[in-house]
Amino acid sequence: MASIKITKENFESEVTNSDTPVIIDFWASWCGPCQMMGPIFEELSSEFKGKLKFAKVSTEEEPEIASHFHIQGIPALSVVKGNREFGRIVGFKPKDSLRKEIKSALERVE
């Protein structure tokens, strides 16, 4: 399962109006830790299929979305449902650690 590229144009339909919680990966092309975490993020998307929608936002291309979420450092992952954030993971994480943090954030989603 691949992640969805989020833009201003599809944000409402893919994130705000999603029936499934969404995890958004805020990243940039110049960010080394973001490049390292990208493949891990994609691998985990298949493990959470049906439970969590995986999405990516380029902070270079969509600074307004990053600003809306008050992103101050990347990589940053935000677990959201509707207009509410239920968890945030900041910085590079190895696969097992990231999986645990995603599960923890998903448990808080109402």
Chimera marker file (.cmm) of the C-alpha trace (Angstrom):
<marker_set name="trace">
<marker id="1" x="0.000" y="0.000" z="0.000" r="1" g="1" b="0" radius="0.5"/>
<marker id="2" x="1.459" y="3.331" z="-1.006" r="1" g="1" b="0" radius="0.5"/>
<marker id="3" x="0.987" y="6.628" z="0.742" r="1" g="1" b="0" radius="0.5"/>
<marker id="4" x="-1.099" y="9.437" z="-0.708" r="1" g="1" b="0" radius="0.5"/>
<marker id="5" x="0.436" y="12.781" z="-1.639" r="1" g="1" b="0" radius="0.5"/>
<marker id="6" x="-1.496" y="15.509" z="0.181" r="1" g="1" b="0" radius="0.5"/>
<marker id="7" x="-1.919" y="18.954" z="-1.368" r="1" g="1" b="0" radius="0.5"/>
<marker id="8" x="-4.108" y="21.971" z="-0.585" r="1" g="1" b="0" radius="0.5"/>
<marker id="9" x="-6.491" y="20.706" z="-3.261" r="1" g="1" b="0" radius="0.5"/>
<marker id="10" x="-7.068" y="17.229" z="-1.800" r="1" g="1" b="0" radius="0.5"/>
<marker id="11" x="-6.496" y="17.885" z="1.917" r="1" g="1" b="0" radius="0.5"/>
<marker id="12" x="-10.176" y="18.154" z="2.817" r="1" g="1" b="0" radius="0.5"/>
<marker id="13" x="-11.251" y="15.018" z="0.923" r="1" g="1" b="0" radius="0.5"/>
<marker id="14" x="-8.259" y="12.853" z="1.902" r="1" g="1" b="0" radius="0.5"/>
<marker id="15" x="-7.715" y="14.007" z="5.497" r="1" g="1" b="0" radius="0.5"/>
<marker id="16" x="-10.533" y="16.067" z="7.012" r="1" g="1" b="0" radius="0.5"/>
<marker id="17" x="-13.368" y="13.988" z="5.525" r="1" g="1" b="0" radius="0.5"/>
<marker id="18" x="-11.637" y="10.610" z="5.785" r="1" g="1" b="0" radius="0.5"/>
<marker id="19" x="-13.584" y="7.882" z="7.596" r="1" g="1" b="0" radius="0.5"/>
<marker id="20" x="-10.235" y="6.302" z="8.485" r="1" g="1" b="0" radius="0.5"/>
<marker id="21" x="-7.666" y="8.016" z="10.718" r="1" g="1" b="0" radius="0.5"/>
<marker id="22" x="-4.761" y="9.460" z="8.726" r="1" g="1" b="0" radius="0.5"/>
<marker id="23" x="-1.055" y="9.534" z="9.536" r="1" g="1" b="0" radius="0.5"/>
<marker id="24" x="0.667" y="12.405" z="7.748" r="1" g="1" b="0" radius="0.5"/>
<marker id="25" x="4.412" y="12.334" z="7.132" r="1" g="1" b="0" radius="0.5"/>
<marker id="26" x="5.724" y="15.912" z="6.947" r="1" g="1" b="0" radius="0.5"/>
<marker id="27" x="9.034" y="15.797" z="5.065" r="1" g="1" b="0" radius="0.5"/>
<marker id="28" x="11.360" y="17.707" z="2.711" r="1" g="1" b="0" radius="0.5"/>
<marker id="29" x="13.700" y="16.596" z="-0.084" r="1" g="1" b="0" radius="0.5"/>
<marker id="30" x="16.737" y="18.159" z="1.628" r="1" g="1" b="0" radius="0.5"/>
<marker id="31" x="16.090" y="16.382" z="4.961" r="1" g="1" b="0" radius="0.5"/>
<marker id="32" x="18.374" y="13.370" z="5.461" r="1" g="1" b="0" radius="0.5"/>
<marker id="33" x="16.376" y="11.797" z="8.319" r="1" g="1" b="0" radius="0.5"/>
<marker id="34" x="13.196" y="12.240" z="6.222" r="1" g="1" b="0" radius="0.5"/>
<marker id="35" x="14.818" y="10.313" z="3.356" r="1" g="1" b="0" radius="0.5"/>
<marker id="36" x="15.835" y="7.548" z="5.770" r="1" g="1" b="0" radius="0.5"/>
<marker id="37" x="12.356" y="7.285" z="7.289" r="1" g="1" b="0" radius="0.5"/>
<marker id="38" x="10.439" y="7.409" z="3.976" r="1" g="1" b="0" radius="0.5"/>
<marker id="39" x="10.922" y="3.720" z="3.103" r="1" g="1" b="0" radius="0.5"/>
<marker id="40" x="10.064" y="2.650" z="6.667" r="1" g="1" b="0" radius="0.5"/>
<marker id="41" x="6.860" y="4.729" z="6.501" r="1" g="1" b="0" radius="0.5"/>
<marker id="42" x="5.915" y="3.036" z="3.212" r="1" g="1" b="0" radius="0.5"/>
<marker id="43" x="6.647" y="-0.453" z="4.602" r="1" g="1" b="0" radius="0.5"/>
<marker id="44" x="4.460" y="0.143" z="7.647" r="1" g="1" b="0" radius="0.5"/>
<marker id="45" x="1.572" y="1.358" z="5.485" r="1" g="1" b="0" radius="0.5"/>
<marker id="46" x="0.798" y="-2.246" z="4.486" r="1" g="1" b="0" radius="0.5"/>
<marker id="47" x="0.754" y="-3.373" z="8.141" r="1" g="1" b="0" radius="0.5"/>
<marker id="48" x="-1.912" y="-0.812" z="9.050" r="1" g="1" b="0" radius="0.5"/>
<marker id="49" x="-4.032" y="-1.244" z="5.903" r="1" g="1" b="0" radius="0.5"/>
<marker id="50" x="-7.694" y="-0.629" z="6.687" r="1" g="1" b="0" radius="0.5"/>
<marker id="51" x="-6.894" y="0.884" z="10.091" r="1" g="1" b="0" radius="0.5"/>
<marker id="52" x="-4.878" y="3.943" z="9.087" r="1" g="1" b="0" radius="0.5"/>
<marker id="53" x="-4.437" y="5.934" z="5.881" r="1" g="1" b="0" radius="0.5"/>
<marker id="54" x="-0.813" y="6.886" z="5.157" r="1" g="1" b="0" radius="0.5"/>
<marker id="55" x="-0.219" y="10.303" z="3.595" r="1" g="1" b="0" radius="0.5"/>
<marker id="56" x="2.764" y="12.540" z="2.862" r="1" g="1" b="0" radius="0.5"/>
<marker id="57" x="3.064" y="16.324" z="2.821" r="1" g="1" b="0" radius="0.5"/>
<marker id="58" x="6.111" y="18.009" z="1.350" r="1" g="1" b="0" radius="0.5"/>
<marker id="59" x="6.816" y="21.004" z="3.558" r="1" g="1" b="0" radius="0.5"/>
<marker id="60" x="8.522" y="22.630" z="0.561" r="1" g="1" b="0" radius="0.5"/>
<marker id="61" x="5.501" y="22.283" z="-1.731" r="1" g="1" b="0" radius="0.5"/>
<marker id="62" x="2.752" y="22.732" z="0.885" r="1" g="1" b="0" radius="0.5"/>
<marker id="63" x="4.056" y="25.108" z="3.581" r="1" g="1" b="0" radius="0.5"/>
<marker id="64" x="0.496" y="26.182" z="4.453" r="1" g="1" b="0" radius="0.5"/>
<marker id="65" x="-0.446" y="22.663" z="5.553" r="1" g="1" b="0" radius="0.5"/>
<marker id="66" x="2.727" y="22.340" z="7.628" r="1" g="1" b="0" radius="0.5"/>
<marker id="67" x="1.973" y="25.715" z="9.211" r="1" g="1" b="0" radius="0.5"/>
<marker id="68" x="-1.609" y="24.657" z="9.966" r="1" g="1" b="0" radius="0.5"/>
<marker id="69" x="-0.185" y="21.715" z="11.965" r="1" g="1" b="0" radius="0.5"/>
<marker id="70" x="2.484" y="23.912" z="13.605" r="1" g="1" b="0" radius="0.5"/>
<marker id="71" x="5.276" y="21.703" z="12.254" r="1" g="1" b="0" radius="0.5"/>
<marker id="72" x="8.575" y="23.043" z="13.572" r="1" g="1" b="0" radius="0.5"/>
<marker id="73" x="10.900" y="20.136" z="12.841" r="1" g="1" b="0" radius="0.5"/>
<marker id="74" x="10.935" y="17.274" z="10.365" r="1" g="1" b="0" radius="0.5"/>
<marker id="75" x="10.454" y="14.435" z="9.934" r="1" g="1" b="0" radius="0.5"/>
<marker id="76" x="7.202" y="14.758" z="11.830" r="1" g="1" b="0" radius="0.5"/>
<marker id="77" x="4.271" y="12.368" z="11.701" r="1" g="1" b="0" radius="0.5"/>
<marker id="78" x="0.817" y="13.458" z="12.788" r="1" g="1" b="0" radius="0.5"/>
<marker id="79" x="-2.079" y="11.056" z="13.431" r="1" g="1" b="0" radius="0.5"/>
<marker id="80" x="-5.367" y="12.834" z="12.742" r="1" g="1" b="0" radius="0.5"/>
<marker id="81" x="-9.056" y="12.118" z="12.428" r="1" g="1" b="0" radius="0.5"/>
<marker id="82" x="-11.270" y="14.893" z="11.171" r="1" g="1" b="0" radius="0.5"/>
<marker id="83" x="-9.799" y="18.129" z="12.453" r="1" g="1" b="0" radius="0.5"/>
<marker id="84" x="-8.213" y="16.632" z="15.576" r="1" g="1" b="0" radius="0.5"/>
<marker id="85" x="-4.646" y="15.473" z="16.113" r="1" g="1" b="0" radius="0.5"/>
<marker id="86" x="-4.322" y="12.373" z="18.315" r="1" g="1" b="0" radius="0.5"/>
<marker id="87" x="-0.574" y="11.908" z="18.206" r="1" g="1" b="0" radius="0.5"/>
<marker id="88" x="2.683" y="13.320" z="16.886" r="1" g="1" b="0" radius="0.5"/>
<marker id="89" x="5.976" y="11.555" z="16.291" r="1" g="1" b="0" radius="0.5"/>
<marker id="90" x="8.982" y="13.790" z="15.694" r="1" g="1" b="0" radius="0.5"/>
<marker id="91" x="12.397" y="12.750" z="14.419" r="1" g="1" b="0" radius="0.5"/>
<marker id="92" x="13.751" y="9.616" z="12.805" r="1" g="1" b="0" radius="0.5"/>
<marker id="93" x="12.618" y="6.324" z="14.329" r="1" g="1" b="0" radius="0.5"/>
<marker id="94" x="13.701" y="2.778" z="13.474" r="1" g="1" b="0" radius="0.5"/>
<marker id="95" x="10.913" y="0.542" z="12.164" r="1" g="1" b="0" radius="0.5"/>
<marker id="96" x="10.032" y="-1.264" z="15.422" r="1" g="1" b="0" radius="0.5"/>
<marker id="97" x="10.003" y="1.959" z="17.422" r="1" g="1" b="0" radius="0.5"/>
<marker id="98" x="7.898" y="3.739" z="14.804" r="1" g="1" b="0" radius="0.5"/>
<marker id="99" x="5.425" y="0.838" z="14.687" r="1" g="1" b="0" radius="0.5"/>
<marker id="100" x="4.969" y="1.022" z="18.493" r="1" g="1" b="0" radius="0.5"/>
<marker id="101" x="4.467" y="4.796" z="18.450" r="1" g="1" b="0" radius="0.5"/>
<marker id="102" x="1.942" y="4.565" z="15.617" r="1" g="1" b="0" radius="0.5"/>
<marker id="103" x="-0.008" y="1.866" z="17.492" r="1" g="1" b="0" radius="0.5"/>
<marker id="104" x="0.012" y="4.005" z="20.630" r="1" g="1" b="0" radius="0.5"/>
<marker id="105" x="-1.293" y="7.062" z="18.748" r="1" g="1" b="0" radius="0.5"/>
<marker id="106" x="-3.929" y="4.973" z="16.976" r="1" g="1" b="0" radius="0.5"/>
<marker id="107" x="-5.246" y="3.726" z="20.340" r="1" g="1" b="0" radius="0.5"/>
<marker id="108" x="-6.020" y="7.347" z="21.301" r="1" g="1" b="0" radius="0.5"/>
<marker id="109" x="-8.177" y="7.986" z="18.226" r="1" g="1" b="0" radius="0.5"/>
<marker id="110" x="-11.822" y="8.289" z="19.166" r="1" g="1" b="0" radius="0.5"/>
<link id1="1" id2="2" r="1" g="1" b="0" radius="0.2"/>
<link id1="2" id2="3" r="1" g="1" b="0" radius="0.2"/>
<link id1="3" id2="4" r="1" g="1" b="0" radius="0.2"/>
<link id1="4" id2="5" r="1" g="1" b="0" radius="0.2"/>
<link id1="5" id2="6" r="1" g="1" b="0" radius="0.2"/>
<link id1="6" id2="7" r="1" g="1" b="0" radius="0.2"/>
<link id1="7" id2="8" r="1" g="1" b="0" radius="0.2"/>
<link id1="8" id2="9" r="1" g="1" b="0" radius="0.2"/>
<link id1="9" id2="10" r="1" g="1" b="0" radius="0.2"/>
<link id1="10" id2="11" r="1" g="1" b="0" radius="0.2"/>
<link id1="11" id2="12" r="1" g="1" b="0" radius="0.2"/>
<link id1="12" id2="13" r="1" g="1" b="0" radius="0.2"/>
<link id1="13" id2="14" r="1" g="1" b="0" radius="0.2"/>
<link id1="14" id2="15" r="1" g="1" b="0" radius="0.2"/>
<link id1="15" id2="16" r="1" g="1" b="0" radius="0.2"/>
<link id1="16" id2="17" r="1" g="1" b="0" radius="0.2"/>
<link id1="17" id2="18" r="1" g="1" b="0" radius="0.2"/>
<link id1="18" id2="19" r="1" g="1" b="0" radius="0.2"/>
<link id1="19" id2="20" r="1" g="1" b="0" radius="0.2"/>
<link id1="20" id2="21" r="1" g="1" b="0" radius="0.2"/>
<link id1="21" id2="22" r="1" g="1" b="0" radius="0.2"/>
<link id1="22" id2="23" r="1" g="1" b="0" radius="0.2"/>
<link id1="23" id2="24" r="1" g="1" b="0" radius="0.2"/>
<link id1="24" id2="25" r="1" g="1" b="0" radius="0.2"/>
<link id1="25" id2="26" r="1" g="1" b="0" radius="0.2"/>
<link id1="26" id2="27" r="1" g="1" b="0" radius="0.2"/>
<link id1="27" id2="28" r="1" g="1" b="0" radius="0.2"/>
<link id1="28" id2="29" r="1" g="1" b="0" radius="0.2"/>
<link id1="29" id2="30" r="1" g="1" b="0" radius="0.2"/>
<link id1="30" id2="31" r="1" g="1" b="0" radius="0.2"/>
<link id1="31" id2="32" r="1" g="1" b="0" radius="0.2"/>
<link id1="32" id2="33" r="1" g="1" b="0" radius="0.2"/>
<link id1="33" id2="34" r="1" g="1" b="0" radius="0.2"/>
<link id1="34" id2="35" r="1" g="1" b="0" radius="0.2"/>
<link id1="35" id2="36" r="1" g="1" b="0" radius="0.2"/>
<link id1="36" id2="37" r="1" g="1" b="0" radius="0.2"/>
<link id1="37" id2="38" r="1" g="1" b="0" radius="0.2"/>
<link id1="38" id2="39" r="1" g="1" b="0" radius="0.2"/>
<link id1="39" id2="40" r="1" g="1" b="0" radius="0.2"/>
<link id1="40" id2="41" r="1" g="1" b="0" radius="0.2"/>
<link id1="41" id2="42" r="1" g="1" b="0" radius="0.2"/>
<link id1="42" id2="43" r="1" g="1" b="0" radius="0.2"/>
<link id1="43" id2="44" r="1" g="1" b="0" radius="0.2"/>
<link id1="44" id2="45" r="1" g="1" b="0" radius="0.2"/>
<link id1="45" id2="46" r="1" g="1" b="0" radius="0.2"/>
<link id1="46" id2="47" r="1" g="1" b="0" radius="0.2"/>
<link id1="47" id2="48" r="1" g="1" b="0" radius="0.2"/>
<link id1="48" id2="49" r="1" g="1" b="0" radius="0.2"/>
<link id1="49" id2="50" r="1" g="1" b="0" radius="0.2"/>
<link id1="50" id2="51" r="1" g="1" b="0" radius="0.2"/>
<link id1="51" id2="52" r="1" g="1" b="0" radius="0.2"/>
<link id1="52" id2="53" r="1" g="1" b="0" radius="0.2"/>
<link id1="53" id2="54" r="1" g="1" b="0" radius="0.2"/>
<link id1="54" id2="55" r="1" g="1" b="0" radius="0.2"/>
<link id1="55" id2="56" r="1" g="1" b="0" radius="0.2"/>
<link id1="56" id2="57" r="1" g="1" b="0" radius="0.2"/>
<link id1="57" id2="58" r="1" g="1" b="0" radius="0.2"/>
<link id1="58" id2="59" r="1" g="1" b="0" radius="0.2"/>
<link id1="59" id2="60" r="1" g="1" b="0" radius="0.2"/>
<link id1="60" id2="61" r="1" g="1" b="0" radius="0.2"/>
<link id1="61" id2="62" r="1" g="1" b="0" radius="0.2"/>
<link id1="62" id2="63" r="1" g="1" b="0" radius="0.2"/>
<link id1="63" id2="64" r="1" g="1" b="0" radius="0.2"/>
<link id1="64" id2="65" r="1" g="1" b="0" radius="0.2"/>
<link id1="65" id2="66" r="1" g="1" b="0" radius="0.2"/>
<link id1="66" id2="67" r="1" g="1" b="0" radius="0.2"/>
<link id1="67" id2="68" r="1" g="1" b="0" radius="0.2"/>
<link id1="68" id2="69" r="1" g="1" b="0" radius="0.2"/>
<link id1="69" id2="70" r="1" g="1" b="0" radius="0.2"/>
<link id1="70" id2="71" r="1" g="1" b="0" radius="0.2"/>
<link id1="71" id2="72" r="1" g="1" b="0" radius="0.2"/>
<link id1="72" id2="73" r="1" g="1" b="0" radius="0.2"/>
<link id1="73" id2="74" r="1" g="1" b="0" radius="0.2"/>
<link id1="74" id2="75" r="1" g="1" b="0" radius="0.2"/>
<link id1="75" id2="76" r="1" g="1" b="0" radius="0.2"/>
<link id1="76" id2="77" r="1" g="1" b="0" radius="0.2"/>
<link id1="77" id2="78" r="1" g="1" b="0" radius="0.2"/>
<link id1="78" id2="79" r="1" g="1" b="0" radius="0.2"/>
<link id1="79" id2="80" r="1" g="1" b="0" radius="0.2"/>
<link id1="80" id2="81" r="1" g="1" b="0" radius="0.2"/>
<link id1="81" id2="82" r="1" g="1" b="0" radius="0.2"/>
<link id1="82" id2="83" r="1" g="1" b="0" radius="0.2"/>
<link id1="83" id2="84" r="1" g="1" b="0" radius="0.2"/>
<link id1="84" id2="85" r="1" g="1" b="0" radius="0.2"/>
<link id1="85" id2="86" r="1" g="1" b="0" radius="0.2"/>
<link id1="86" id2="87" r="1" g="1" b="0" radius="0.2"/>
<link id1="87" id2="88" r="1" g="1" b="0" radius="0.2"/>
<link id1="88" id2="89" r="1" g="1" b="0" radius="0.2"/>
<link id1="89" id2="90" r="1" g="1" b="0" radius="0.2"/>
<link id1="90" id2="91" r="1" g="1" b="0" radius="0.2"/>
<link id1="91" id2="92" r="1" g="1" b="0" radius="0.2"/>
<link id1="92" id2="93" r="1" g="1" b="0" radius="0.2"/>
<link id1="93" id2="94" r="1" g="1" b="0" radius="0.2"/>
<link id1="94" id2="95" r="1" g="1" b="0" radius="0.2"/>
<link id1="95" id2="96" r="1" g="1" b="0" radius="0.2"/>
<link id1="96" id2="97" r="1" g="1" b="0" radius="0.2"/>
<link id1="97" id2="98" r="1" g="1" b="0" radius="0.2"/>
<link id1="98" id2="99" r="1" g="1" b="0" radius="0.2"/>
<link id1="99" id2="100" r="1" g="1" b="0" radius="0.2"/>
<link id1="100" id2="101" r="1" g="1" b="0" radius="0.2"/>
<link id1="101" id2="102" r="1" g="1" b="0" radius="0.2"/>
<link id1="102" id2="103" r="1" g="1" b="0" radius="0.2"/>
<link id1="103" id2="104" r="1" g="1" b="0" radius="0.2"/>
<link id1="104" id2="105" r="1" g="1" b="0" radius="0.2"/>
<link id1="105" id2="106" r="1" g="1" b="0" radius="0.2"/>
<link id1="106" id2="107" r="1" g="1" b="0" radius="0.2"/>
<link id1="107" id2="108" r="1" g="1" b="0" radius="0.2"/>
<link id1="108" id2="109" r="1" g="1" b="0" radius="0.2"/>
<link id1="109" id2="110" r="1" g="1" b="0" radius="0.2"/>
</marker_set>
